[in-house]
Amino acid sequence: MKEAKDTRIAVLIDADNIPYSKIKVMMEEIAKYGTPTFKRIYGDWTKPNLIGWKNVLLENAITPIQQYGYTTGKNATDSAMIIDAMDILYSEKVDGFCLVSSDSDFTKLATRLREAGMNVIGLGEKKTPNPFIVACDKFIYLEILSEEGDEGSPELESLKGKRKERTRAPEALRKIDKKTLNLISATITDLADDTGWAFLGEVGNLILKKQPDFDPRNYGFGKLAQLIKSIGMYEVDERETEKKNIKLVYVKVR
């Protein structure tokens, strides 16, 4: 399995369905999963509502793809993005795709890319329809990335050393409801050994396979361990390793 830094990702952005104010934090988030080899954004750049994209595209080296709307009520931009995605797929130059949109029209594209063995990450707003969300390997809501947009402010600079321990979202998008608790508990049980303990890293991976939009930041926590500890239904065991300051976290249903 490739390291994240070696993973090549094609980033394809639907300009009609994503706010340009999110582009910086969005690219920082994508960098966690690999190196953006292709960075393209699609839209009809003759429309005045897209003028705000100009500066942020230059700052982030994103290539704008012009697509005129042929008829009223039909989105030619979507078609251009889908065609480019398939061309990139067959070029065999990437290991995965990041589809940035809140539009369910890309559901079939995400499904097709995964069928071809590609890892597909989706980014979109909370309004994104569920079919597109579940078609991705992982889906990230743009709202939980908003606090990073303030990077460089005095408040964040003073807290830089604590950033790993705090939530990046200004507030939780969701409450920890019974459905979430059942998902976590069932996953721990699925992976538990004879003593009931499960490795937290494996728990997180399996939860994501079951629910692609699961993210501790949705609930106001920066890490899964923080979310688990806050619930009070689980035992947490941090086990020392041979490497200094490296611990393996195991969880168990009480």
C-alpha positions in Angstrom: 0.0 0.0 0.0 1.3 3.4 -1.0 2.2 6.1 1.6 -0.1 9.1 1.5 2.7 11.2 0.1 3.2 8.8 -2.8 -0.5 8.5 -3.6 -1.4 10.5 -6.8 -4.8 12.1 -6.7 -6.8 13.8 -9.5 -8.7 16.7 -8.0 -11.8 17.6 -10.0 -13.9 20.5 -8.8 -17.4 21.5 -9.8 -17.3 25.3 -9.5 -21.1 25.6 -9.7 -21.6 23.7 -6.4 -18.7 24.7 -4.2 -17.9 28.1 -2.6 -14.5 29.5 -3.6 -13.8 30.7 0.0 -13.2 27.0 0.9 -10.5 26.3 -1.6 -7.5 26.7 0.7 -8.7 24.5 3.5 -10.0 22.0 0.9 -6.6 21.6 -0.7 -4.9 21.3 2.7 -7.4 18.5 3.6 -6.7 16.7 0.3 -3.0 16.8 0.9 -3.5 14.5 3.9 -4.5 11.7 1.5 -1.9 12.2 -1.3 -0.4 14.5 -3.9 -2.8 16.3 -6.2 -1.4 15.4 -9.6 -4.3 16.9 -11.6 -6.1 20.0 -10.3 -8.9 21.1 -12.5 -12.1 23.1 -11.9 -15.1 23.2 -14.3 -17.5 25.9 -15.0 -18.8 28.5 -17.4 -16.3 31.3 -16.6 -18.2 33.8 -18.6 -20.9 33.8 -15.8 -20.5 36.7 -13.3 -21.2 34.4 -10.3 -17.9 32.6 -10.8 -15.7 35.7 -10.9 -14.6 35.2 -7.3 -12.7 32.1 -8.3 -10.0 33.9 -10.3 -7.5 34.8 -7.5 -7.8 31.6 -5.5 -7.2 29.5 -8.6 -4.0 31.3 -9.3 -2.9 31.0 -5.7 -3.5 27.2 -5.7 -2.3 26.4 -9.2 -5.7 25.0 -10.2 -6.5 24.8 -14.0 -9.9 26.3 -15.0 -11.7 24.3 -17.7 -14.2 26.4 -19.7 -17.5 24.8 -20.5 -20.3 26.8 -22.1 -23.8 26.0 -21.2 -25.4 24.7 -24.4 -29.0 24.9 -23.3 -31.0 26.3 -20.4 -31.6 23.8 -17.6 -28.8 21.4 -18.6 -25.5 21.2 -16.9 -22.8 20.8 -19.5 -20.1 21.3 -16.8 -21.0 18.0 -15.2 -20.5 16.2 -18.6 -17.1 17.8 -19.2 -15.9 16.8 -15.7 -17.1 13.2 -16.1 -15.4 12.9 -19.5 -12.1 14.2 -18.1 -12.3 11.9 -15.2 -12.6 8.9 -17.5 -9.7 10.1 -19.6 -7.5 10.5 -16.5 -8.6 7.0 -15.3 -7.5 5.4 -18.6 -4.2 7.3 -18.5 -3.2 5.3 -15.5 -1.4 8.3 -14.0 -3.3 8.5 -10.7 -4.1 6.2 -7.8 -7.3 8.0 -6.7 -9.8 10.8 -7.3 -11.1 13.6 -5.2 -14.5 14.8 -6.5 -15.5 18.2 -5.1 -19.2 18.8 -5.5 -22.5 18.8 -3.6 -24.3 17.5 -6.7 -25.7 13.9 -6.9 -25.0 13.9 -10.6 -21.6 12.5 -9.9 -22.9 9.4 -8.1 -22.4 7.2 -11.1 -18.9 8.6 -11.7 -17.8 7.8 -8.2 -19.2 4.3 -8.5 -17.5 3.7 -11.8 -14.1 4.9 -10.5 -14.3 2.7 -7.5 -15.2 -0.3 -9.8 -11.9 0.5 -11.6 -10.0 0.2 -8.3 -9.6 3.9 -7.6 -9.9 5.3 -4.1 -12.6 8.1 -4.3 -12.8 10.9 -1.8 -15.8 13.3 -2.0 -15.9 16.8 -0.6 -19.1 18.8 -0.5 -21.5 20.8 1.7 -23.9 19.3 4.2 -26.7 19.5 1.6 -25.0 16.9 -0.5 -27.5 14.1 -1.4 -26.8 10.7 0.3 -26.4 8.7 -2.9 -23.3 10.6 -3.8 -21.9 10.4 -0.3 -22.2 6.6 -0.1 -20.8 6.2 -3.6 -17.4 7.5 -2.3 -14.9 5.7 -0.1 -14.8 8.7 2.2 -16.9 11.9 2.2 -15.8 15.1 4.0 -18.2 18.0 4.7 -16.7 21.4 3.9 -18.3 22.9 6.9 -15.9 21.0 9.3 -12.9 22.6 7.6 -14.0 26.2 8.1 -11.9 27.0 11.2 -8.7 26.3 9.3 -9.6 29.1 7.1 -8.5 31.4 9.9 -4.9 30.1 9.8 -2.4 32.8 10.6 -4.7 34.7 13.0 -3.2 35.5 16.5 -5.6 33.2 18.2 -4.6 30.2 16.2 -0.9 31.0 16.3 -1.1 31.0 20.1 -2.8 27.6 20.1 -0.7 26.0 17.4 0.8 23.5 19.9 -2.7 22.4 20.9 -4.2 22.0 17.5 -4.1 18.3 17.5 -6.1 18.2 20.7 -8.9 20.5 19.6 -11.7 20.4 17.1 -11.2 22.1 13.8 -14.9 22.9 13.4 -16.5 25.9 15.0 -19.4 23.8 16.1 -20.6 20.2 15.7 -22.6 19.4 12.6 -24.3 16.5 14.2 -25.2 15.2 17.7 -23.9 11.8 18.9 -27.2 10.0 18.5 -28.3 6.4 19.1 -27.5 5.5 15.5 -23.9 6.7 15.8 -23.5 4.9 19.2 -24.8 1.6 17.6 -22.4 2.0 14.7 -19.4 2.5 17.0 -20.4 -0.3 19.4 -21.1 -2.8 16.6 -17.8 -2.1 14.9 -15.8 -2.6 18.1 -17.6 -5.9 18.6 -16.9 -6.9 15.0 -13.2 -6.4 15.5 -12.8 -7.4 19.2 -10.5 -10.2 20.2 -11.4 -12.8 22.8 -11.0 -10.3 25.6 -13.2 -7.7 24.0 -10.5 -5.3 22.9 -10.2 -3.8 19.4 -7.5 -1.7 17.9 -8.9 1.8 17.4 -7.2 2.3 14.0 -9.0 -0.7 12.6 -12.2 0.4 14.2 -12.0 3.8 12.4 -11.3 2.2 9.1 -14.2 -0.2 9.4 -16.6 2.5 10.5 -15.6 4.5 7.4 -16.4 1.5 5.1 -19.8 1.2 6.7 -20.5 5.0 6.7 -18.3 7.0 4.3 -19.2 10.4 5.8 -18.3 9.4 9.3 -15.8 11.9 10.7 -15.2 12.8 14.4 -15.1 16.4 13.3 -18.8 16.1 12.4 -19.4 15.8 16.1 -17.0 18.5 17.3 -13.9 16.3 17.9 -10.6 16.4 16.2 -9.8 12.7 16.6 -11.8 9.4 17.0 -10.1 8.7 20.4 -11.5 12.0 21.7 -15.0 11.1 20.5 -14.8 7.6 22.0 -13.6 9.0 25.4 -16.4 11.6 25.6 -19.2 9.0 25.3 -18.4 7.1 28.4 -19.7 3.8 27.1 -16.2 2.4 26.2 -13.0 1.6 28.0 -9.8 3.0 26.4 -6.4 1.4 26.8 -3.3 3.3 25.5 -0.5 0.8 25.2 3.2 1.7 25.1 5.3 0.7 22.1 9.0 0.5 21.5 8.9 3.9 19.8 9.0 6.8 22.2 5.8 8.8 22.4 4.0 6.3 20.2 1.0 4.5 21.8 -1.4 2.0 20.4 -5.0 2.8 21.4 -7.4 -0.1 22.1 -11.1 0.2 22.9 -13.7 -2.0 24.5 -17.5 -1.8 25.1 -18.2 -1.6 28.8 
